[in-house]
């Protein structure tokens, strides 16, 4: 063999080697690319009670080592649940054949507020492919044929699910289902995202939540739509030949306003403008609603004038008291009216009375936090252990150790925390342990953990802190449109966080005995809290909704307002945008201040970020500067402006980080908070400029100053027997008069947990029985009773059926 032949042979061999190598590499790359899809094929056969096979679901897992793919049954519906570990991606692939298209329902829900998720539909039509999809939390540009589903940055978290008939979907895209060969479905999730896919049963999506306001009309509990004394029909039958002019006497010279407590005289000048004499003229003074101006007990409302000849003028006067400032009347003068009439003639006059309060007001510093757990998989910050599930470790750190550390810091300076506890998640954990966990040790771990949560809460209340409701309804197992899941590996659970709010997660009905309604959910969960701590704590006055979800404007907000008020809850802390820090909100929009008594809704403690202190994101300098700025808003010439004012602090205990990571309660945010409260105590509390208070204490003080009608709130429970309970009552409305001329109807409420169980209520002043209430609204805890004198020691006894 010559050299040329040898070289030629070597060349051919090298070509074969190169071709083989390239083929091997290509095959390797191909197999590498499809390996995630060629994992063991999985299938599920569902059966009915008789063991008859109903359906089969077959899929191929994608990267199954990166999380969990499992079939789970909830409320008689079977789902395939796909869960990605933090920082990893997992998914499935399956095909809907031509014979399945007609009946196939594509129903799925993304459950988490973090982590990418995608449902991709590859529609094969002969030689054409059409790609459609749905995504949440996408980090890349989305194709025009994709729909971005709502996520946690959209108000109220409703909509990250789909429940569609596949043929209808294809038709909506201009495709003929009969010409479709198949649809390949690829589902991927990452970074802690959870997805459930309907396999068999009924899927209740967000569209199944009812939002119907039929037969609802809002009526303010603060106003009776004050009626004039003369019916309008009767007035129109009389001539207006009696002219009246009102004048205030007794105002000190050089002053145009009255001070709270001033006595003055109102004089009415009546002129007969008719051509004939008028006899038997009667005048009646009408106090303004809200008691800004009141008539003393020795004065009379009605005055009389004998005969008044044509063109003649007579005057008559009343001694009155400037009782409440314009601040109570929405910074408007109080309107005093006088009606003058005879048998055939009528006239009326009114005069604005401006009253200022010379007394110094109060500023309360209310430090609040939302007490709830977080896993934090998929988030930038590591607030939990990031295993993709809520587990006992996170409950213990975030619901026990961190709030206890916050309480200890506050105790050093006399501060009081208002913990808005997401009690549905506590109740949910118990439900999970009792209904989904089969391992006895895992059950015990959860029950022991929940015992620590409750014990921590009770100890905090005994120290003077507040724990009231923060309803995140995604943890409620009693909603047909919800979903809860348990993971044995972590002994953790997960929920449908699309229902993380309150108003949009529930039916807008005022049915107390139905937990799927707004009022029913509050009654159930706050009732559970009351049972735990009513011996140590009185009437809860304030809530903060999950995700600040109070509902939309107008009738939606009005219904939410009515739901709370019917349960004796008079305040919320949910307004994200507002002009003031605390105010009577308009019932139709909690972000707006009411303009009159008829429009009053809830007392609102604003969480507008420009008006609060944020303990988990501000350094010490920023906290102190923000406090000083907010303080100056309520201070003038070295004195506190009249009225009741609030400076609000806000955080979540789970977001408070120490020096050593998410489990630490030393250093970090905790030290900054300690230094801040020390600074406030030394510069404002000790000098009498500001008072620490819980949200409920501040709201009670606010109502005491501003309410236009007296309200009674109850204190700590004293159990007389299994059927009899006693509560002290505090009547709010410090300047509202009580006497024979001002017999007051008191608005009161009994504890929520007794709704539909009360037989009758007795109200006492000392040992003297004042009244007995026997009639109650089945969908309200409110009741009323009348008092002529304001008792010094009033209490109620509740007798159960």
TORGU-56084 format. One record per residue (C-alpha): x, y, z; residue in three letters. Coordinates in steps of 0.2 Angstrom, whole numbers, padded with zeros to 4 digits, always signed. Layout:
% residues N
XYZALA
...
***
This chain:
% residues 801
+0000+0000+0000UNK
+0008+0016-0005UNK
+0007+0032+0005UNK
-0007+0040-0006UNK
-0018+0025-0003UNK
-0014+0025+0016UNK
-0018+0043+0017UNK
-0034+0040+0008UNK
-0039+0026+0020UNK
-0035+0036+0035UNK
-0045+0051+0028UNK
-0060+0039+0025UNK
-0058+0032+0043UNK
-0058+0050+0050UNK
-0073+0055+0040UNK
-0082+0040+0048UNK
-0076+0044+0065UNK
-0082+0062+0063UNK
-0099+0057+0057UNK
-0101+0044+0071UNK
-0095+0057+0084UNK
-0107+0070+0077UNK
-0121+0058+0077UNK
-0117+0053+0095UNK
-0116+0071+0100UNK
-0133+0075+0091UNK
-0141+0060+0099UNK
-0134+0065+0116UNK
-0141+0082+0114UNK
-0158+0076+0108UNK
-0159+0064+0123UNK
-0153+0077+0135UNK
-0166+0089+0128UNK
-0181+0077+0130UNK
-0175+0068+0146UNK
-0186+0078+0157UNK
-0201+0073+0146UNK
-0196+0054+0145UNK
-0197+0051+0164UNK
-0208+0037+0169UNK
-0226+0039+0162UNK
-0239+0042+0176UNK
-0257+0038+0176UNK
-0272+0039+0188UNK
-0288+0029+0187UNK
-0302+0037+0196UNK
-0316+0025+0203UNK
-0333+0028+0210UNK
-0340+0020+0226UNK
-0343+0003+0217UNK
-0326+0002+0211UNK
-0331+0006+0193UNK
-0317+0015+0183UNK
-0323+0032+0178UNK
-0308+0041+0169UNK
-0289+0039+0167UNK
-0277+0053+0167UNK
-0259+0050+0159UNK
-0245+0062+0160UNK
-0226+0063+0159UNK
-0217+0072+0173UNK
-0204+0086+0169UNK
-0189+0087+0181UNK
-0199+0078+0195UNK
-0184+0078+0207UNK
-0186+0097+0208UNK
-0202+0097+0219UNK
-0218+0087+0220UNK
-0231+0080+0208UNK
-0245+0071+0216UNK
-0263+0067+0215UNK
-0274+0074+0229UNK
-0292+0074+0233UNK
-0301+0089+0241UNK
-0320+0091+0243UNK
-0323+0075+0233UNK
-0313+0083+0218UNK
-0297+0075+0212UNK
-0282+0087+0207UNK
-0265+0084+0201UNK
-0254+0096+0212UNK
-0237+0102+0205UNK
-0226+0111+0218UNK
-0208+0118+0213UNK
-0195+0119+0226UNK
-0187+0136+0229UNK
-0175+0141+0214UNK
-0180+0125+0204UNK
-0193+0121+0190UNK
-0204+0106+0188UNK
-0219+0102+0177UNK
-0229+0089+0167UNK
-0233+0086+0149UNK
-0249+0077+0143UNK
-0259+0076+0127UNK
-0278+0079+0124UNK
-0282+0068+0109UNK
-0295+0071+0096UNK
-0308+0060+0104UNK
-0306+0069+0121UNK
-0308+0087+0114UNK
-0326+0088+0114UNK
-0329+0085+0133UNK
-0312+0091+0140UNK
-0313+0104+0153UNK
-0296+0114+0156UNK
-0297+0119+0174UNK
-0282+0124+0185UNK
-0277+0137+0198UNK
-0260+0145+0202UNK
-0260+0145+0221UNK
-0244+0156+0226UNK
-0240+0174+0227UNK
-0222+0171+0221UNK
-0214+0159+0208UNK
-0216+0158+0189UNK
-0230+0147+0182UNK
-0235+0143+0164UNK
-0249+0133+0156UNK
-0244+0131+0137UNK
-0257+0124+0124UNK
-0249+0118+0108UNK
-0264+0115+0096UNK
-0260+0104+0082UNK
-0271+0107+0066UNK
-0265+0096+0052UNK
-0248+0103+0047UNK
-0251+0119+0058UNK
-0247+0122+0076UNK
-0255+0136+0086UNK
-0248+0140+0103UNK
-0258+0148+0117UNK
-0254+0150+0136UNK
-0257+0157+0153UNK
-0244+0163+0164UNK
-0241+0171+0182UNK
-0225+0180+0187UNK
-0217+0180+0171UNK
-0199+0186+0170UNK
-0198+0186+0151UNK
-0208+0194+0137UNK
-0225+0186+0134UNK
-0231+0181+0117UNK
-0247+0190+0111UNK
-0256+0173+0112UNK
-0253+0172+0131UNK
-0264+0178+0144UNK
-0256+0185+0160UNK
-0267+0180+0175UNK
-0269+0191+0190UNK
-0256+0189+0204UNK
-0252+0196+0221UNK
-0249+0213+0214UNK
-0267+0215+0208UNK
-0279+0220+0221UNK
-0288+0206+0230UNK
-0279+0192+0222UNK
-0294+0185+0212UNK
-0292+0177+0195UNK
-0276+0166+0194UNK
-0286+0152+0188UNK
-0296+0146+0173UNK
-0311+0135+0171UNK
-0314+0133+0152UNK
-0322+0121+0140UNK
-0308+0117+0128UNK
-0319+0118+0112UNK
-0326+0135+0117UNK
-0308+0141+0120UNK
-0303+0135+0103UNK
-0318+0143+0094UNK
-0314+0159+0103UNK
-0297+0159+0094UNK
-0305+0156+0077UNK
-0302+0138+0076UNK
-0313+0124+0071UNK
-0312+0110+0085UNK
-0317+0097+0072UNK
-0301+0101+0062UNK
-0289+0099+0078UNK
-0279+0083+0079UNK
-0273+0085+0097UNK
-0268+0098+0110UNK
-0252+0096+0119UNK
-0252+0103+0136UNK
-0236+0108+0145UNK
-0237+0115+0163UNK
-0222+0122+0172UNK
-0220+0130+0189UNK
-0204+0136+0198UNK
-0198+0145+0213UNK
-0211+0139+0226UNK
-0226+0141+0214UNK
-0240+0128+0217UNK
-0253+0123+0204UNK
-0268+0112+0204UNK
-0275+0104+0189UNK
-0293+0097+0189UNK
-0292+0078+0185UNK
-0310+0073+0191UNK
-0324+0081+0199UNK
-0331+0099+0200UNK
-0319+0114+0200UNK
-0325+0130+0209UNK
-0315+0144+0202UNK
-0315+0163+0207UNK
-0329+0166+0195UNK
-0340+0155+0207UNK
-0339+0167+0221UNK
-0356+0177+0222UNK
-0356+0196+0222UNK
-0374+0201+0222UNK
-0380+0216+0231UNK
-0399+0213+0229UNK
-0410+0220+0242UNK
-0396+0229+0252UNK
-0397+0247+0257UNK
-0385+0255+0269UNK
-0391+0264+0285UNK
-0379+0273+0296UNK
-0379+0268+0314UNK
-0374+0285+0318UNK
-0388+0295+0311UNK
-0407+0294+0311UNK
-0409+0306+0297UNK
-0415+0319+0309UNK
-0433+0324+0304UNK
-0441+0341+0306UNK
-0455+0343+0318UNK
-0468+0348+0306UNK
-0473+0335+0292UNK
-0469+0343+0275UNK
-0487+0340+0269UNK
-0493+0350+0283UNK
-0481+0364+0280UNK
-0486+0366+0262UNK
-0504+0369+0268UNK
-0498+0385+0277UNK
-0493+0402+0271UNK
-0476+0409+0275UNK
-0481+0426+0282UNK
-0471+0424+0298UNK
-0453+0430+0295UNK
-0440+0425+0308UNK
-0422+0431+0311UNK
-0411+0423+0324UNK
-0397+0432+0333UNK
-0384+0426+0346UNK
-0381+0436+0362UNK
-0368+0433+0375UNK
-0353+0431+0364UNK
-0338+0441+0372UNK
-0334+0457+0363UNK
-0321+0456+0349UNK
-0324+0437+0347UNK
-0335+0429+0334UNK
-0335+0411+0340UNK
-0340+0402+0356UNK
-0329+0390+0366UNK
-0335+0373+0372UNK
-0344+0375+0388UNK
-0349+0393+0385UNK
-0367+0398+0389UNK
-0376+0410+0377UNK
-0393+0417+0372UNK
-0401+0414+0356UNK
-0415+0427+0352UNK
-0428+0425+0338UNK
-0436+0440+0331UNK
-0453+0436+0323UNK
-0462+0448+0311UNK
-0479+0447+0304UNK
-0479+0450+0286UNK
-0497+0447+0283UNK
-0511+0460+0281UNK
-0520+0453+0297UNK
-0516+0450+0315UNK
-0509+0432+0319UNK
-0514+0424+0335UNK
-0507+0409+0345UNK
-0490+0409+0338UNK
-0478+0395+0343UNK
-0459+0394+0342UNK
-0449+0378+0344UNK
-0430+0376+0344UNK
-0422+0362+0336UNK
-0405+0357+0342UNK
-0392+0351+0329UNK
-0390+0332+0328UNK
-0374+0328+0337UNK
-0377+0339+0352UNK
-0365+0353+0347UNK
-0378+0365+0355UNK
-0389+0359+0368UNK
-0403+0366+0379UNK
-0401+0366+0398UNK
-0413+0356+0408UNK
-0421+0371+0415UNK
-0425+0378+0398UNK
-0440+0374+0386UNK
-0439+0370+0368UNK
-0456+0378+0365UNK
-0460+0397+0367UNK
-0476+0406+0364UNK
-0481+0423+0357UNK
-0499+0430+0359UNK
-0506+0441+0346UNK
-0494+0449+0333UNK
-0501+0463+0323UNK
-0497+0466+0304UNK
-0479+0473+0302UNK
-0475+0471+0321UNK
-0460+0462+0328UNK
-0458+0452+0344UNK
-0443+0443+0351UNK
-0441+0428+0362UNK
-0425+0420+0368UNK
-0417+0403+0374UNK
-0403+0400+0385UNK
-0391+0388+0377UNK
-0374+0379+0379UNK
-0360+0377+0367UNK
-0357+0359+0370UNK
-0346+0352+0356UNK
-0333+0359+0344UNK
-0335+0361+0325UNK
-0322+0347+0324UNK
-0335+0335+0329UNK
-0347+0342+0315UNK
-0334+0339+0301UNK
-0326+0356+0304UNK
-0343+0365+0300UNK
-0353+0376+0311UNK
-0368+0369+0321UNK
-0385+0374+0313UNK
-0398+0378+0326UNK
-0416+0379+0319UNK
-0431+0388+0325UNK
-0448+0384+0318UNK
-0462+0397+0320UNK
-0480+0393+0316UNK
-0498+0397+0320UNK
-0514+0388+0314UNK
-0512+0395+0296UNK
-0495+0403+0295UNK
-0477+0395+0295UNK
-0459+0401+0295UNK
-0442+0395+0300UNK
-0425+0401+0303UNK
-0408+0394+0306UNK
-0391+0401+0312UNK
-0374+0393+0311UNK
-0365+0392+0328UNK
-0346+0391+0327UNK
-0338+0382+0343UNK
-0320+0379+0346UNK
-0312+0368+0359UNK
-0300+0376+0370UNK
-0295+0360+0378UNK
-0279+0352+0373UNK
-0281+0336+0362UNK
-0273+0319+0363UNK
-0261+0310+0352UNK
-0260+0291+0353UNK
-0245+0281+0346UNK
-0252+0264+0340UNK
-0240+0251+0335UNK
-0247+0237+0324UNK
-0242+0222+0315UNK
-0251+0208+0305UNK
-0247+0192+0313UNK
-0247+0178+0300UNK
-0234+0165+0294UNK
-0225+0165+0277UNK
-0214+0152+0269UNK
-0205+0165+0257UNK
-0201+0152+0243UNK
-0199+0163+0227UNK
-0197+0179+0237UNK
-0181+0189+0237UNK
-0180+0190+0256UNK
-0179+0174+0266UNK
-0192+0176+0279UNK
-0195+0157+0281UNK
-0187+0141+0278UNK
-0192+0141+0260UNK
-0197+0123+0258UNK
-0213+0128+0249UNK
-0225+0124+0263UNK
-0231+0132+0280UNK
-0224+0121+0293UNK
-0223+0120+0312UNK
-0206+0128+0312UNK
-0212+0144+0303UNK
-0227+0145+0315UNK
-0216+0144+0330UNK
-0204+0157+0324UNK
-0216+0169+0316UNK
-0232+0167+0327UNK
-0224+0164+0344UNK
-0205+0169+0346UNK
-0206+0185+0335UNK
-0222+0193+0342UNK
-0216+0188+0360UNK
-0199+0197+0356UNK
-0209+0212+0350UNK
-0220+0212+0366UNK
-0204+0212+0377UNK
-0197+0227+0368UNK
-0213+0237+0370UNK
-0215+0232+0388UNK
-0199+0240+0392UNK
-0206+0257+0387UNK
-0225+0255+0391UNK
-0229+0253+0373UNK
-0244+0242+0367UNK
-0244+0231+0352UNK
-0260+0229+0342UNK
-0257+0212+0334UNK
-0270+0209+0320UNK
-0269+0190+0320UNK
-0273+0180+0304UNK
-0283+0168+0315UNK
-0290+0158+0300UNK
-0273+0151+0297UNK
-0272+0145+0315UNK
-0289+0137+0314UNK
-0284+0130+0297UNK
-0268+0121+0304UNK
-0279+0113+0317UNK
-0291+0107+0303UNK
-0277+0100+0293UNK
-0270+0091+0308UNK
-0288+0084+0312UNK
-0293+0080+0294UNK
-0278+0077+0283UNK
-0264+0071+0294UNK
-0263+0053+0297UNK
-0247+0051+0307UNK
-0250+0053+0325UNK
-0233+0061+0329UNK
-0236+0074+0315UNK
-0253+0078+0322UNK
-0245+0080+0340UNK
-0232+0092+0333UNK
-0245+0103+0326UNK
-0256+0103+0341UNK
-0242+0107+0352UNK
-0237+0121+0340UNK
-0254+0128+0340UNK
-0255+0127+0359UNK
-0239+0138+0360UNK
-0247+0151+0348UNK
-0263+0152+0359UNK
-0253+0153+0375UNK
-0242+0167+0368UNK
-0257+0177+0363UNK
-0265+0175+0380UNK
-0249+0180+0389UNK
-0248+0195+0377UNK
-0266+0201+0381UNK
-0262+0199+0400UNK
-0247+0211+0397UNK
-0259+0224+0389UNK
-0257+0220+0371UNK
-0271+0218+0358UNK
-0275+0203+0347UNK
-0289+0205+0335UNK
-0294+0198+0319UNK
-0285+0199+0302UNK
-0295+0188+0291UNK
-0285+0180+0277UNK
-0299+0169+0269UNK
-0287+0158+0259UNK
-0285+0147+0275UNK
-0304+0144+0277UNK
-0308+0125+0274UNK
-0327+0129+0273UNK
-0327+0138+0257UNK
-0331+0127+0242UNK
-0320+0138+0231UNK
-0305+0136+0242UNK
-0291+0122+0241UNK
-0280+0116+0255UNK
-0266+0103+0254UNK
-0255+0094+0265UNK
-0237+0088+0262UNK
-0231+0074+0273UNK
-0212+0076+0269UNK
-0212+0093+0277UNK
-0227+0091+0289UNK
-0233+0107+0281UNK
-0248+0113+0272UNK
-0253+0126+0258UNK
-0268+0136+0253UNK
-0276+0145+0239UNK
-0268+0162+0240UNK
-0279+0169+0227UNK
-0292+0171+0241UNK
-0279+0180+0252UNK
-0292+0194+0255UNK
-0308+0196+0263UNK
-0322+0205+0254UNK
-0318+0198+0237UNK
-0317+0180+0244UNK
-0334+0180+0251UNK
-0352+0182+0247UNK
-0359+0200+0251UNK
-0373+0195+0261UNK
-0378+0199+0279UNK
-0380+0181+0285UNK
-0371+0179+0302UNK
-0373+0160+0302UNK
-0365+0157+0285UNK
-0346+0158+0285UNK
-0346+0160+0266UNK
-0352+0178+0269UNK
-0342+0193+0274UNK
-0352+0195+0291UNK
-0352+0176+0294UNK
-0333+0174+0292UNK
-0330+0189+0304UNK
-0343+0182+0317UNK
-0335+0164+0316UNK
-0317+0169+0318UNK
-0318+0184+0330UNK
-0330+0173+0339UNK
-0317+0160+0341UNK
-0305+0173+0347UNK
-0317+0179+0360UNK
-0320+0162+0367UNK
-0301+0161+0370UNK
-0298+0177+0378UNK
-0315+0186+0384UNK
-0310+0184+0402UNK
-0294+0195+0399UNK
-0301+0206+0385UNK
-0316+0216+0382UNK
-0325+0221+0366UNK
-0315+0220+0350UNK
-0317+0237+0340UNK
-0305+0236+0326UNK
-0300+0224+0312UNK
-0288+0224+0298UNK
-0293+0214+0283UNK
-0282+0202+0274UNK
-0274+0211+0260UNK
-0283+0227+0265UNK
-0297+0220+0255UNK
-0312+0230+0261UNK
-0321+0229+0244UNK
-0323+0241+0230UNK
-0332+0258+0232UNK
-0350+0262+0234UNK
-0362+0248+0239UNK
-0348+0235+0241UNK
-0339+0246+0254UNK
-0356+0250+0262UNK
-0360+0231+0264UNK
-0343+0228+0272UNK
-0346+0243+0284UNK
-0363+0236+0288UNK
-0355+0218+0291UNK
-0343+0225+0304UNK
-0355+0237+0313UNK
-0368+0223+0315UNK
-0355+0214+0325UNK
-0351+0229+0336UNK
-0334+0232+0327UNK
-0333+0250+0323UNK
-0316+0253+0316UNK
-0304+0246+0302UNK
-0286+0249+0297UNK
-0287+0246+0278UNK
-0286+0263+0269UNK
-0271+0263+0258UNK
-0274+0281+0252UNK
-0281+0295+0263UNK
-0279+0313+0268UNK
-0279+0310+0286UNK
-0272+0298+0298UNK
-0288+0294+0308UNK
-0306+0299+0303UNK
-0324+0294+0301UNK
-0324+0286+0284UNK
-0337+0288+0271UNK
-0347+0272+0271UNK
-0345+0271+0252UNK
-0326+0273+0252UNK
-0315+0270+0267UNK
-0301+0281+0259UNK
-0313+0297+0260UNK
-0318+0306+0275UNK
-0337+0307+0278UNK
-0344+0324+0276UNK
-0360+0322+0287UNK
-0367+0311+0300UNK
-0378+0302+0287UNK
-0363+0296+0277UNK
-0353+0290+0292UNK
-0346+0272+0290UNK
-0331+0265+0300UNK
-0318+0274+0310UNK
-0303+0272+0299UNK
-0285+0270+0305UNK
-0275+0274+0288UNK
-0261+0263+0282UNK
-0256+0276+0269UNK
-0237+0273+0268UNK
-0234+0292+0269UNK
-0243+0292+0285UNK
-0236+0277+0295UNK
-0220+0271+0302UNK
-0213+0255+0294UNK
-0203+0245+0306UNK
-0196+0232+0294UNK
-0190+0244+0281UNK
-0185+0260+0290UNK
-0169+0264+0299UNK
-0169+0272+0316UNK
-0166+0290+0309UNK
-0180+0288+0296UNK
-0192+0281+0310UNK
-0188+0296+0321UNK
-0190+0309+0308UNK
-0206+0301+0302UNK
-0213+0301+0319UNK
-0208+0319+0322UNK
-0216+0325+0305UNK
-0233+0316+0310UNK
-0232+0323+0327UNK
-0231+0341+0320UNK
-0247+0338+0310UNK
-0256+0338+0326UNK
-0247+0351+0336UNK
-0249+0370+0336UNK
-0240+0383+0346UNK
-0233+0370+0358UNK
-0250+0362+0361UNK
-0259+0347+0354UNK
-0274+0352+0343UNK
-0291+0348+0350UNK
-0298+0331+0347UNK
-0291+0314+0346UNK
-0276+0310+0335UNK
-0266+0294+0330UNK
-0248+0290+0324UNK
-0248+0273+0317UNK
-0234+0261+0316UNK
-0235+0245+0304UNK
-0226+0229+0301UNK
-0228+0210+0300UNK
-0219+0200+0314UNK
-0213+0188+0300UNK
-0204+0202+0291UNK
-0194+0208+0307UNK
-0177+0201+0305UNK
-0163+0200+0317UNK
-0144+0199+0314UNK
-0144+0180+0311UNK
-0157+0177+0298UNK
-0176+0174+0298UNK
-0176+0164+0315UNK
-0166+0178+0324UNK
-0175+0190+0336UNK
-0159+0199+0341UNK
-0152+0214+0333UNK
-0157+0220+0316UNK
-0175+0227+0315UNK
-0178+0222+0333UNK
-0164+0233+0340UNK
-0169+0248+0328UNK
-0187+0246+0336UNK
-0180+0246+0353UNK
-0170+0262+0350UNK
-0185+0270+0342UNK
-0197+0267+0356UNK
-0184+0272+0369UNK
-0182+0289+0360UNK
-0201+0291+0359UNK
-0203+0287+0377UNK
-0190+0299+0383UNK
-0195+0314+0371UNK
-0214+0312+0370UNK
-0222+0300+0382UNK
-0213+0305+0398UNK
-0216+0323+0394UNK
-0235+0320+0392UNK
-0235+0324+0373UNK
-0240+0307+0367UNK
-0248+0291+0374UNK
-0245+0273+0370UNK
-0262+0264+0366UNK
-0268+0249+0357UNK
-0279+0252+0342UNK
-0295+0248+0352UNK
-0290+0260+0365UNK
-0287+0274+0353UNK
-0303+0270+0344UNK
-0313+0270+0360UNK
-0306+0287+0364UNK
-0310+0293+0346UNK
-0328+0288+0347UNK
-0329+0296+0365UNK
-0325+0313+0357UNK
-0333+0312+0340UNK
-0348+0300+0340UNK
-0365+0309+0338UNK
-0374+0296+0348UNK
-0370+0287+0364UNK
-0362+0270+0361UNK
-0359+0257+0375UNK
-0344+0245+0374UNK
-0342+0230+0385UNK
-0327+0225+0395UNK
-0320+0209+0402UNK
-0331+0194+0404UNK
-0336+0187+0421UNK
-0344+0170+0420UNK
-0358+0168+0432UNK
-0364+0151+0426UNK
-0364+0141+0409UNK
-0379+0151+0404UNK
-0376+0168+0412UNK
-0362+0180+0408UNK
-0359+0198+0415UNK
-0349+0212+0407UNK
-0346+0230+0413UNK
-0351+0244+0400UNK
-0343+0260+0396UNK
-0354+0273+0388UNK
-0344+0283+0374UNK
-0349+0301+0370UNK
-0342+0311+0383UNK
-0351+0327+0380UNK
-0368+0320+0375UNK
-0381+0326+0388UNK
-0392+0314+0398UNK
-0408+0322+0406UNK
-0426+0322+0404UNK
-0425+0333+0389UNK
-0411+0321+0382UNK
-0417+0303+0385UNK
-0403+0294+0375UNK
-0405+0278+0365UNK
-0389+0269+0368UNK
-0381+0258+0354UNK
-0373+0242+0362UNK
-0368+0225+0356UNK
-0366+0208+0365UNK
-0351+0196+0361UNK
-0351+0189+0344UNK
-0349+0171+0350UNK
-0367+0172+0357UNK
-0376+0177+0341UNK
-0393+0167+0340UNK
-0390+0160+0358UNK
-0396+0175+0368UNK
-0412+0173+0377UNK
-0412+0190+0385UNK
-0401+0204+0392UNK
-0402+0214+0408UNK
-0394+0231+0410UNK
-0390+0237+0428UNK
-0384+0253+0436UNK
-0375+0247+0452UNK
-0388+0234+0458UNK
-0403+0242+0450UNK
-0411+0234+0435UNK
-0413+0248+0421UNK
-0420+0238+0407UNK
-0422+0220+0400UNK
-0420+0217+0381UNK
-0429+0202+0374UNK
-0429+0205+0355UNK
-0414+0203+0344UNK
-0409+0203+0326UNK
-0403+0185+0321UNK
-0390+0193+0309UNK
-0383+0206+0321UNK
-0376+0208+0339UNK
-0382+0226+0341UNK
-0396+0231+0353UNK
-0402+0247+0360UNK
-0408+0253+0377UNK
-0413+0270+0384UNK
-0406+0280+0398UNK
-0412+0297+0406UNK
-0397+0298+0417UNK
-0379+0293+0413UNK
-0375+0279+0425UNK
-0359+0278+0435UNK
-0358+0259+0436UNK
-0367+0251+0422UNK
-0366+0233+0417UNK
-0376+0219+0407UNK
-0380+0201+0411UNK
-0382+0190+0396UNK
-0394+0175+0398UNK
-0392+0161+0385UNK
-0405+0150+0379UNK
***
